């Protein structure tokens, strides 16, 4: 109750101070999400399968915000980000302590490891450590298909691009911190990423479709590869961010891991840049059918691509013309996101439009399915992606200004 009351007070204060404070969009959007009590598990309720990713993804955005800006006061923030992280982690941690129960949720559950690691570093709490251990053990008993690929969720033999964003960085972070002698992790990470690449790669576009069914029995499965038919922007956004995030933490592992990640990042970045809409710089919901009836520029996947491309260029993972193209395309898209999807609410908070609710392979996986799913206002997927895109754009602006 205290946390909700504090957020309400801060939201009201922001109405008075917004005109006097030149907050960057990253901090402003983050404060807005916190003021709405999003990305936490409300007291007295239980998390849905999608809650784990919402909590973990937004925690990742806050951690990057803290890493870049330091104290909230330095960017006119209206919320205490450290307090939010602690409250958010405390709200989800009790549901992560049962290893067997963990496997009943999508691989997205592993994204909550960000907050747990941060809390353990700060306070050395037993709950955080036990949650981390339980999540790690759950990977060992995660069901696999006949090829050794992890099921994304409860659907037998189905592997999604989406799950890599939560799985791979968590597995690398945990191993480097708590299990550095484990020599099998590098091969497992490469194997998981490569299975998706091999089965989901679309030769005509060099992009990756949403997922594959190793049994090839799903209504949508390609008879040869098991692949689904559609390149969905947000699932590919998860995968591209995975490559960049994993490269950032790959130095503790054999060099073959970073070489693999670098090669795939270069290949996929070129294809993603080529698929950008020439007018906006952003990406269509179904990426390979631009301007087809029903299709639209989707705001969460576009923000993910902006984040990944700008970070890859900033960290030197893309070089030369590739880096220049990445910065130019991502900057153009970011400006479109701000102009088209960011909403300045009357109470001084920011809103975000144009994010598709969810797309699942537990469907027909047809074009009509992907373009008919409802759009959400203030989706955590969209707002968290926009926070991270804004951080990268603000860092780029700072570097060019100097």
PAZAPA-697987 format. One record per residue (C-alpha): residue in three letters; chain; x, y, z. Coordinates in nm, 4 decimals. Example, Ala and Ser with C-alpha at 12.3 -4.5 7.8 and 13.67 -1.06 7.14 Angstrom:
! residues 2
SITE    aa   ch          X          Y          Z
SITE   ALA    A     1.2300    -0.4500     0.7800
SITE   SER    A     1.3670    -0.1060     0.7140
//
This chain:
! residues 402
SITE    aa   ch          X          Y          Z
SITE   UNK    A     0.0000     0.0000     0.0000
SITE   UNK    A     0.2870     0.2377     0.0844
SITE   UNK    A     0.4453     0.1761    -0.2539
SITE   UNK    A     0.1188     0.2542    -0.4391
SITE   UNK    A     0.0578     0.5694    -0.2315
SITE   UNK    A     0.4118     0.6905    -0.2942
SITE   UNK    A     0.3721     0.6392    -0.6687
SITE   UNK    A     0.0457     0.8368    -0.6675
SITE   UNK    A     0.2123     1.1262    -0.4854
SITE   UNK    A     0.5061     1.1203    -0.7266
SITE   UNK    A     0.2709     1.1177    -1.0256
SITE   UNK    A     0.0908     1.4248    -0.8895
SITE   UNK    A     0.4202     1.6001    -0.8244
SITE   UNK    A     0.5234     1.5264    -1.1814
SITE   UNK    A     0.2238     1.7199    -1.3126
SITE   UNK    A     0.3533     2.0307    -1.1383
SITE   UNK    A     0.7182     1.9812    -1.2245
SITE   UNK    A     0.7110     1.8427    -1.5771
SITE   UNK    A     0.7325     2.1815    -1.7454
SITE   UNK    A     1.0238     2.2853    -1.5247
SITE   UNK    A     1.2265     1.9683    -1.5709
SITE   UNK    A     1.3821     1.8526    -1.8951
SITE   UNK    A     1.3614     1.4819    -1.8313
SITE   UNK    A     1.4910     1.2460    -2.1000
SITE   UNK    A     1.2239     1.0207    -2.2480
SITE   UNK    A     1.3854     0.7091    -2.0986
SITE   UNK    A     1.3470     0.8307    -1.7397
SITE   UNK    A     1.0076     0.9853    -1.8068
SITE   UNK    A     0.8631     0.6652    -1.9534
SITE   UNK    A     1.0151     0.4528    -1.6774
SITE   UNK    A     0.8635     0.6780    -1.4109
SITE   UNK    A     0.5289     0.6556    -1.5891
SITE   UNK    A     0.5306     0.2743    -1.5865
SITE   UNK    A     0.6198     0.2720    -1.2174
SITE   UNK    A     0.3465     0.5246    -1.1358
SITE   UNK    A     0.0934     0.2864    -1.2934
SITE   UNK    A     0.2161    -0.0043    -1.0751
SITE   UNK    A     0.3008    -0.2048    -1.3860
SITE   UNK    A     0.5624    -0.4810    -1.4054
SITE   UNK    A     0.4982    -0.6052    -1.0518
SITE   UNK    A     0.2755    -0.8741    -0.9051
SITE   UNK    A    -0.0105    -0.6996    -0.7212
SITE   UNK    A    -0.0553    -0.8009    -0.3609
SITE   UNK    A    -0.3052    -1.0841    -0.3240
SITE   UNK    A    -0.2795    -1.2014    -0.6862
SITE   UNK    A    -0.0761    -1.4641    -0.8688
SITE   UNK    A     0.1357    -1.4006    -1.1783
SITE   UNK    A     0.0076    -1.5123    -1.5171
SITE   UNK    A     0.2537    -1.6760    -1.7574
SITE   UNK    A     0.3078    -1.3397    -1.9318
SITE   UNK    A     0.3787    -1.1575    -1.6045
SITE   UNK    A     0.7262    -1.3069    -1.5722
SITE   UNK    A     0.8482    -1.1503    -1.8940
SITE   UNK    A     0.6765    -0.8191    -1.8215
SITE   UNK    A     0.8520    -0.7982    -1.4839
SITE   UNK    A     1.1887    -0.9172    -1.6119
SITE   UNK    A     1.1951    -0.7030    -1.9254
SITE   UNK    A     1.1079    -0.3846    -1.7411
SITE   UNK    A     1.3594    -0.4638    -1.4685
SITE   UNK    A     1.6236    -0.4920    -1.7396
SITE   UNK    A     1.5236    -0.1463    -1.8674
SITE   UNK    A     1.5519     0.0042    -1.5186
SITE   UNK    A     1.8916    -0.1573    -1.4634
SITE   UNK    A     2.0201    -0.0050    -1.7869
SITE   UNK    A     1.8755     0.3292    -1.6835
SITE   UNK    A     2.0570     0.3158    -1.3502
SITE   UNK    A     2.3772     0.2036    -1.5184
SITE   UNK    A     2.3697     0.4976    -1.7588
SITE   UNK    A     2.2308     0.7835    -1.5515
SITE   UNK    A     2.3192     0.6800    -1.1974
SITE   UNK    A     2.0948     0.8500    -0.9426
SITE   UNK    A     1.7409     0.9400    -1.0504
SITE   UNK    A     1.7944     1.3000    -0.9379
SITE   UNK    A     2.0453     1.3559    -1.2173
SITE   UNK    A     1.7733     1.3170    -1.4798
SITE   UNK    A     1.4821     1.4751    -1.2919
SITE   UNK    A     1.3259     1.1366    -1.2210
SITE   UNK    A     1.0117     1.1204    -1.0115
SITE   UNK    A     1.0634     0.7647    -0.8836
SITE   UNK    A     1.3325     0.5880    -0.6852
SITE   UNK    A     1.4424     0.3187    -0.9294
SITE   UNK    A     1.6266     0.1137    -0.6699
SITE   UNK    A     1.3142     0.1025    -0.4529
SITE   UNK    A     1.1119    -0.0072    -0.7538
SITE   UNK    A     1.3555    -0.2878    -0.8360
SITE   UNK    A     1.3473    -0.4140    -0.4798
SITE   UNK    A     0.9661    -0.4022    -0.4620
SITE   UNK    A     0.9278    -0.5639    -0.8046
SITE   UNK    A     1.1715    -0.8428    -0.7209
SITE   UNK    A     1.0057    -0.9053    -0.3844
SITE   UNK    A     0.6681    -0.9345    -0.5571
SITE   UNK    A     0.7811    -1.2071    -0.8006
SITE   UNK    A     1.0474    -1.3942    -0.5988
SITE   UNK    A     0.8069    -1.6152    -0.3941
SITE   UNK    A     0.6769    -1.7690    -0.7171
SITE   UNK    A     1.0270    -1.8707    -0.8353
SITE   UNK    A     1.1371    -2.0941    -0.5477
SITE   UNK    A     0.9891    -2.4218    -0.6745
SITE   UNK    A     1.2025    -2.5645    -0.9543
SITE   UNK    A     0.9368    -2.8024    -1.0861
SITE   UNK    A     0.6726    -2.5299    -1.0806
SITE   UNK    A     0.9094    -2.2997    -1.2718
SITE   UNK    A     0.9067    -2.5331    -1.5712
SITE   UNK    A     0.5290    -2.4941    -1.6017
SITE   UNK    A     0.5875    -2.1360    -1.7178
SITE   UNK    A     0.7422    -2.0184    -2.0455
SITE   UNK    A     1.1175    -1.9684    -2.0779
SITE   UNK    A     1.0274    -1.6009    -2.0236
SITE   UNK    A     1.0421    -1.6742    -1.6496
SITE   UNK    A     1.4221    -1.6577    -1.6695
SITE   UNK    A     1.4165    -1.2836    -1.7436
SITE   UNK    A     1.3337    -1.2273    -1.3762
SITE   UNK    A     1.6902    -1.3314    -1.3004
SITE   UNK    A     1.7975    -0.9719    -1.3732
SITE   UNK    A     1.6228    -0.8363    -1.0669
SITE   UNK    A     1.7251    -1.1320    -0.8515
SITE   UNK    A     2.0928    -1.0867    -0.9416
SITE   UNK    A     2.0710    -0.7161    -0.8652
SITE   UNK    A     1.9019    -0.7789    -0.5308
SITE   UNK    A     2.1529    -1.0469    -0.4363
SITE   UNK    A     2.4439    -0.8160    -0.5185
SITE   UNK    A     2.2914    -0.5349    -0.3147
SITE   UNK    A     2.1566    -0.7215    -0.0122
SITE   UNK    A     2.2803    -1.0834    -0.0315
SITE   UNK    A     1.9267    -1.2012     0.0487
SITE   UNK    A     1.8635    -1.5730     0.0828
SITE   UNK    A     1.5416    -1.5462    -0.1169
SITE   UNK    A     1.7207    -1.3909    -0.4147
SITE   UNK    A     1.9881    -1.6600    -0.4117
SITE   UNK    A     1.7352    -1.9414    -0.3784
SITE   UNK    A     1.5292    -1.7927    -0.6617
SITE   UNK    A     1.8365    -1.7807    -0.8847
SITE   UNK    A     1.9270    -2.1416    -0.8027
SITE   UNK    A     1.5731    -2.2601    -0.8671
SITE   UNK    A     1.5590    -2.0868    -1.2036
SITE   UNK    A     1.8928    -2.2370    -1.3026
SITE   UNK    A     1.7871    -2.5883    -1.1974
SITE   UNK    A     1.4644    -2.5486    -1.3946
SITE   UNK    A     1.6672    -2.5236    -1.7162
SITE   UNK    A     1.8102    -2.8689    -1.6462
SITE   UNK    A     1.4621    -3.0224    -1.6394
SITE   UNK    A     1.3076    -2.8043    -1.9110
SITE   UNK    A     1.1482    -3.0346    -2.1721
SITE   UNK    A     1.3390    -3.0645    -2.4999
SITE   UNK    A     1.2405    -3.1725    -2.8466
SITE   UNK    A     1.4117    -3.4561    -3.0333
SITE   UNK    A     1.6806    -3.2157    -3.1566
SITE   UNK    A     1.7685    -3.0975    -2.8081
SITE   UNK    A     1.5887    -2.7641    -2.8394
SITE   UNK    A     1.4064    -2.6347    -2.5336
SITE   UNK    A     1.0295    -2.6145    -2.5520
SITE   UNK    A     0.9290    -2.2515    -2.5224
SITE   UNK    A     0.6250    -2.3372    -2.3133
SITE   UNK    A     0.3802    -2.6251    -2.2688
SITE   UNK    A     0.3378    -2.6984    -2.6393
SITE   UNK    A     0.5312    -3.0200    -2.7167
SITE   UNK    A     0.8314    -2.9817    -2.9488
SITE   UNK    A     0.7727    -2.6134    -3.0244
SITE   UNK    A     1.0651    -2.3716    -2.9928
SITE   UNK    A     1.0203    -1.9931    -3.0263
SITE   UNK    A     1.2651    -1.7128    -3.0962
SITE   UNK    A     1.1047    -1.5306    -2.8017
SITE   UNK    A     1.2487    -1.7596    -2.5358
SITE   UNK    A     1.6128    -1.6889    -2.6204
SITE   UNK    A     1.5965    -1.3356    -2.4764
SITE   UNK    A     1.5315    -1.4725    -2.1288
SITE   UNK    A     1.7234    -1.8008    -2.1521
SITE   UNK    A     2.0633    -1.7141    -2.2946
SITE   UNK    A     2.1649    -1.4008    -2.1003
SITE   UNK    A     2.0428    -1.5564    -1.7744
SITE   UNK    A     2.2317    -1.8796    -1.8379
SITE   UNK    A     2.5520    -1.6889    -1.9174
SITE   UNK    A     2.5174    -1.4492    -1.6233
SITE   UNK    A     2.4422    -1.7246    -1.3743
SITE   UNK    A     2.7249    -1.9467    -1.4976
SITE   UNK    A     2.9884    -1.6729    -1.4887
SITE   UNK    A     2.8857    -1.5785    -1.1349
SITE   UNK    A     2.8046    -1.9071    -0.9653
SITE   UNK    A     2.9222    -2.1969    -1.1839
SITE   UNK    A     3.2298    -2.0848    -1.3849
SITE   UNK    A     3.3682    -2.4368    -1.4180
SITE   UNK    A     3.0653    -2.5514    -1.6161
SITE   UNK    A     3.2133    -2.6170    -1.9600
SITE   UNK    A     2.8884    -2.7291    -2.1258
SITE   UNK    A     2.7070    -2.3949    -2.1233
SITE   UNK    A     2.8863    -2.2481    -2.4241
SITE   UNK    A     2.7933    -2.5425    -2.6437
SITE   UNK    A     2.4349    -2.5425    -2.5172
SITE   UNK    A     2.3885    -2.1715    -2.5901
SITE   UNK    A     2.5262    -2.2059    -2.9419
SITE   UNK    A     2.3134    -2.5166    -2.9996
SITE   UNK    A     1.9900    -2.3471    -2.8883
SITE   UNK    A     2.0497    -2.0373    -3.1005
SITE   UNK    A     2.1630    -2.2419    -3.3982
SITE   UNK    A     1.8606    -2.4733    -3.3926
SITE   UNK    A     1.6343    -2.1723    -3.4262
SITE   UNK    A     1.8539    -2.0205    -3.6956
SITE   UNK    A     1.8688    -2.3408    -3.8993
SITE   UNK    A     1.4968    -2.4160    -3.8778
SITE   UNK    A     1.3559    -2.0626    -3.8901
SITE   UNK    A     1.5858    -1.8919    -4.1417
SITE   UNK    A     1.3949    -1.7629    -4.4439
SITE   UNK    A     1.6167    -1.7691    -4.7503
SITE   UNK    A     1.4208    -1.5048    -4.9401
SITE   UNK    A     1.4633    -1.2372    -4.6696
SITE   UNK    A     1.7491    -1.3688    -4.4496
SITE   UNK    A     1.5161    -1.3096    -4.1555
SITE   UNK    A     1.3888    -1.5659    -3.9054
SITE   UNK    A     1.0283    -1.6775    -3.8660
SITE   UNK    A     0.8604    -1.7003    -3.5253
SITE   UNK    A     0.9485    -2.0609    -3.4369
SITE   UNK    A     0.9459    -2.4258    -3.5388
SITE   UNK    A     0.7872    -2.7576    -3.4484
SITE   UNK    A     1.0473    -3.0343    -3.4382
SITE   UNK    A     0.7736    -3.2954    -3.4889
SITE   UNK    A     0.6427    -3.1100    -3.7976
SITE   UNK    A     0.2854    -3.1929    -3.6957
SITE   UNK    A     0.1539    -2.8436    -3.6175
SITE   UNK    A    -0.0977    -2.7075    -3.8659
SITE   UNK    A     0.1480    -2.4348    -3.9620
SITE   UNK    A     0.4688    -2.6435    -3.9697
SITE   UNK    A     0.6784    -2.6579    -4.2849
SITE   UNK    A     0.7020    -3.0203    -4.3953
SITE   UNK    A     1.0818    -3.0064    -4.4242
SITE   UNK    A     1.1987    -2.7653    -4.1526
SITE   UNK    A     0.9006    -2.7546    -3.9179
SITE   UNK    A     0.9133    -2.3731    -3.9413
SITE   UNK    A     0.6174    -2.1440    -3.8926
SITE   UNK    A     0.5368    -1.9236    -4.1938
SITE   UNK    A     0.5484    -1.5655    -4.0601
SITE   UNK    A     0.8342    -1.3283    -3.9693
SITE   UNK    A     0.6879    -1.1476    -3.6673
SITE   UNK    A     0.8744    -0.8319    -3.5727
SITE   UNK    A     0.8622    -0.8713    -3.1937
SITE   UNK    A     0.9831    -1.2321    -3.1870
SITE   UNK    A     1.2732    -1.1350    -3.4113
SITE   UNK    A     1.3332    -0.8306    -3.1902
SITE   UNK    A     1.3777    -1.0629    -2.8907
SITE   UNK    A     1.6291    -1.2698    -3.0856
SITE   UNK    A     1.8340    -0.9740    -3.2091
SITE   UNK    A     1.8502    -0.8256    -2.8584
SITE   UNK    A     1.9608    -1.1683    -2.7320
SITE   UNK    A     2.2637    -1.1635    -2.9614
SITE   UNK    A     2.3705    -0.8164    -2.8444
SITE   UNK    A     2.3019    -0.8748    -2.4743
SITE   UNK    A     2.4868    -1.2068    -2.4849
SITE   UNK    A     2.7888    -1.0554    -2.6579
SITE   UNK    A     2.8130    -0.8024    -2.3751
SITE   UNK    A     2.8617    -1.0793    -2.1199
SITE   UNK    A     3.0456    -1.3393    -2.3317
SITE   UNK    A     3.4030    -1.2509    -2.2335
SITE   UNK    A     3.4079    -1.5053    -1.9482
SITE   UNK    A     3.3450    -1.7900    -2.1941
SITE   UNK    A     3.5498    -1.9557    -2.4703
SITE   UNK    A     3.6145    -1.7286    -2.7683
SITE   UNK    A     3.4052    -1.9465    -2.9979
SITE   UNK    A     3.0939    -1.8104    -2.8270
SITE   UNK    A     3.1647    -1.4444    -2.8992
SITE   UNK    A     3.2739    -1.5303    -3.2534
SITE   UNK    A     2.9488    -1.7146    -3.3129
SITE   UNK    A     2.7354    -1.4357    -3.1659
SITE   UNK    A     2.9258    -1.1726    -3.3647
SITE   UNK    A     2.8769    -1.3571    -3.6921
SITE   UNK    A     2.5053    -1.4098    -3.6400
SITE   UNK    A     2.4556    -1.0507    -3.5227
SITE   UNK    A     2.6221    -0.9136    -3.8359
SITE   UNK    A     2.4159    -1.1373    -4.0642
SITE   UNK    A     2.0848    -1.0656    -3.8964
SITE   UNK    A     2.1426    -0.6916    -3.8521
SITE   UNK    A     2.1981    -0.6497    -4.2249
SITE   UNK    A     1.8712    -0.8295    -4.2995
SITE   UNK    A     1.6775    -0.6323    -4.0367
SITE   UNK    A     1.8073    -0.3006    -4.1709
SITE   UNK    A     1.7100    -0.4058    -4.5240
SITE   UNK    A     1.3589    -0.4841    -4.4032
SITE   UNK    A     1.3033    -0.1398    -4.2468
SITE   UNK    A     1.0228     0.0706    -4.3902
SITE   UNK    A     1.1872     0.3419    -4.6052
SITE   UNK    A     0.9387     0.6096    -4.4962
SITE   UNK    A     0.9592     0.5656    -4.1194
SITE   UNK    A     1.2733     0.3604    -4.0629
SITE   UNK    A     1.0604     0.1255    -3.8501
SITE   UNK    A     0.9327    -0.2279    -3.8989
SITE   UNK    A     0.6034    -0.3836    -3.9971
SITE   UNK    A     0.4175    -0.6296    -3.7746
SITE   UNK    A     0.4615    -0.8952    -4.0460
SITE   UNK    A     0.8011    -0.7932    -4.1711
SITE   UNK    A     0.7978    -0.9516    -4.5158
SITE   UNK    A     0.4655    -0.8028    -4.6307
SITE   UNK    A     0.5088    -0.4250    -4.6071
SITE   UNK    A     0.1971    -0.2231    -4.6866
SITE   UNK    A    -0.0151    -0.5328    -4.7379
SITE   UNK    A    -0.3765    -0.4832    -4.6317
SITE   UNK    A    -0.4081    -0.5113    -4.2545
SITE   UNK    A    -0.0361    -0.4788    -4.1865
SITE   UNK    A     0.1006    -0.1896    -3.9784
SITE   UNK    A     0.4133    -0.0462    -3.8201
SITE   UNK    A     0.4355    -0.2163    -3.4792
SITE   UNK    A     0.5852    -0.0173    -3.1925
SITE   UNK    A     0.7335    -0.2784    -2.9561
SITE   UNK    A     0.9341    -0.4777    -3.2114
SITE   UNK    A     1.0472    -0.1542    -3.3742
SITE   UNK    A     1.1778    -0.0253    -3.0400
SITE   UNK    A     1.3585    -0.3548    -2.9852
SITE   UNK    A     1.5337    -0.3239    -3.3204
SITE   UNK    A     1.6293     0.0365    -3.2409
SITE   UNK    A     1.7768    -0.0770    -2.9098
SITE   UNK    A     1.9721    -0.3679    -3.0540
SITE   UNK    A     2.1082    -0.1821    -3.3568
SITE   UNK    A     2.2201     0.1268    -3.1659
SITE   UNK    A     2.3800    -0.0783    -2.8878
SITE   UNK    A     2.5564    -0.3063    -3.1351
SITE   UNK    A     2.6978    -0.0038    -3.3169
SITE   UNK    A     2.7942     0.1724    -2.9919
SITE   UNK    A     2.9761    -0.1314    -2.8540
SITE   UNK    A     3.1633    -0.1918    -3.1782
SITE   UNK    A     2.9889    -0.5162    -3.2698
SITE   UNK    A     2.8872    -0.3524    -3.5968
SITE   UNK    A     3.1561    -0.1560    -3.7762
SITE   UNK    A     3.2073     0.0581    -4.0845
SITE   UNK    A     2.9114     0.0865    -4.3195
SITE   UNK    A     2.7089    -0.1620    -4.1149
SITE   UNK    A     2.7391     0.0581    -3.8066
SITE   UNK    A     2.6528     0.3724    -4.0026
SITE   UNK    A     2.3474     0.2078    -4.1566
SITE   UNK    A     2.2380     0.0776    -3.8154
SITE   UNK    A     2.2616     0.4228    -3.6550
SITE   UNK    A     2.0843     0.5964    -3.9423
SITE   UNK    A     1.7973     0.3471    -3.9636
SITE   UNK    A     1.7510     0.3194    -3.5873
SITE   UNK    A     1.7579     0.6973    -3.5380
SITE   UNK    A     1.4988     0.7476    -3.8100
SITE   UNK    A     1.2748     0.4873    -3.6509
SITE   UNK    A     1.3229     0.6283    -3.3018
SITE   UNK    A     1.2078     0.9715    -3.4180
SITE   UNK    A     0.9003     0.8100    -3.5728
SITE   UNK    A     0.8237     0.6247    -3.2492
SITE   UNK    A     0.8371     0.9494    -3.0517
SITE   UNK    A     0.6238     1.1400    -3.3008
SITE   UNK    A     0.3657     0.8658    -3.3601
SITE   UNK    A     0.3347     0.6384    -3.0570
SITE   UNK    A     0.4421     0.8361    -2.7489
SITE   UNK    A     0.1446     1.0035    -2.5777
SITE   UNK    A     0.1773     1.2830    -2.3216
SITE   UNK    A    -0.0995     1.2197    -2.0726
SITE   UNK    A    -0.2819     1.4962    -1.8871
SITE   UNK    A    -0.1429     1.3771    -1.5510
SITE   UNK    A     0.2176     1.4329    -1.6613
SITE   UNK    A     0.2970     1.0718    -1.7437
SITE   UNK    A     0.3798     0.9211    -2.0801
SITE   UNK    A     0.1783     0.6580    -2.2620
SITE   UNK    A     0.2746     0.4357    -2.5537
SITE   UNK    A     0.0553     0.3144    -2.8388
SITE   UNK    A     0.0783     0.0658    -3.1235
SITE   UNK    A     0.1993    -0.2485    -2.9414
SITE   UNK    A     0.0398    -0.5786    -3.0370
SITE   UNK    A    -0.0939    -0.7670    -2.7355
SITE   UNK    A     0.0486    -1.1110    -2.8066
SITE   UNK    A     0.1012    -1.3503    -3.0962
SITE   UNK    A     0.1279    -1.7215    -3.0250
SITE   UNK    A     0.2017    -2.0235    -3.2382
SITE   UNK    A    -0.0900    -2.1838    -3.0579
SITE   UNK    A    -0.2983    -2.0526    -3.3486
SITE   UNK    A    -0.3239    -2.0781    -3.7250
SITE   UNK    A    -0.0014    -1.8726    -3.7429
SITE   UNK    A    -0.1368    -1.7216    -4.0633
SITE   UNK    A    -0.0914    -1.3686    -4.1935
SITE   UNK    A    -0.4498    -1.2846    -4.0995
SITE   UNK    A    -0.3889    -1.4054    -3.7449
SITE   UNK    A    -0.0832    -1.1851    -3.6917
SITE   UNK    A    -0.2467    -0.8679    -3.8224
SITE   UNK    A    -0.5750    -0.9189    -3.6371
SITE   UNK    A    -0.4447    -0.9396    -3.2783
SITE   UNK    A    -0.5485    -0.6387    -3.0651
SITE   UNK    A    -0.3212    -0.3424    -3.0029
SITE   UNK    A    -0.2594    -0.2299    -2.6468
SITE   UNK    A    -0.2032     0.1099    -2.4875
SITE   UNK    A     0.0806     0.1184    -2.2318
SITE   UNK    A     0.1798    -0.2445    -2.2837
SITE   UNK    A     0.4833    -0.3289    -2.0699
SITE   UNK    A     0.6486    -0.4884    -2.3728
SITE   UNK    A     0.6189    -0.1627    -2.5621
SITE   UNK    A     0.7075     0.0760    -2.2797
SITE   UNK    A     1.0079    -0.1279    -2.1639
SITE   UNK    A     1.1364    -0.1542    -2.5198
SITE   UNK    A     1.0906     0.2203    -2.5644
SITE   UNK    A     1.2850     0.2936    -2.2425
SITE   UNK    A     1.5787     0.0905    -2.3694
SITE   UNK    A     1.5595     0.2450    -2.7160
SITE   UNK    A     1.5545     0.5906    -2.5583
SITE   UNK    A     1.8636     0.5185    -2.3492
SITE   UNK    A     2.0560     0.4185    -2.6601
SITE   UNK    A     1.9327     0.7218    -2.8539
SITE   UNK    A     2.0212     0.9535    -2.5653
SITE   UNK    A     2.3698     0.8021    -2.5470
SITE   UNK    A     2.4096     0.8523    -2.9221
SITE   UNK    A     2.2969     1.2140    -2.8923
SITE   UNK    A     2.5438     1.2725    -2.6079
SITE   UNK    A     2.8330     1.1313    -2.8109
SITE   UNK    A     2.7553     1.3386    -3.1204
SITE   UNK    A     2.7069     1.6533    -2.9107
SITE   UNK    A     3.0563     1.6116    -2.7695
//
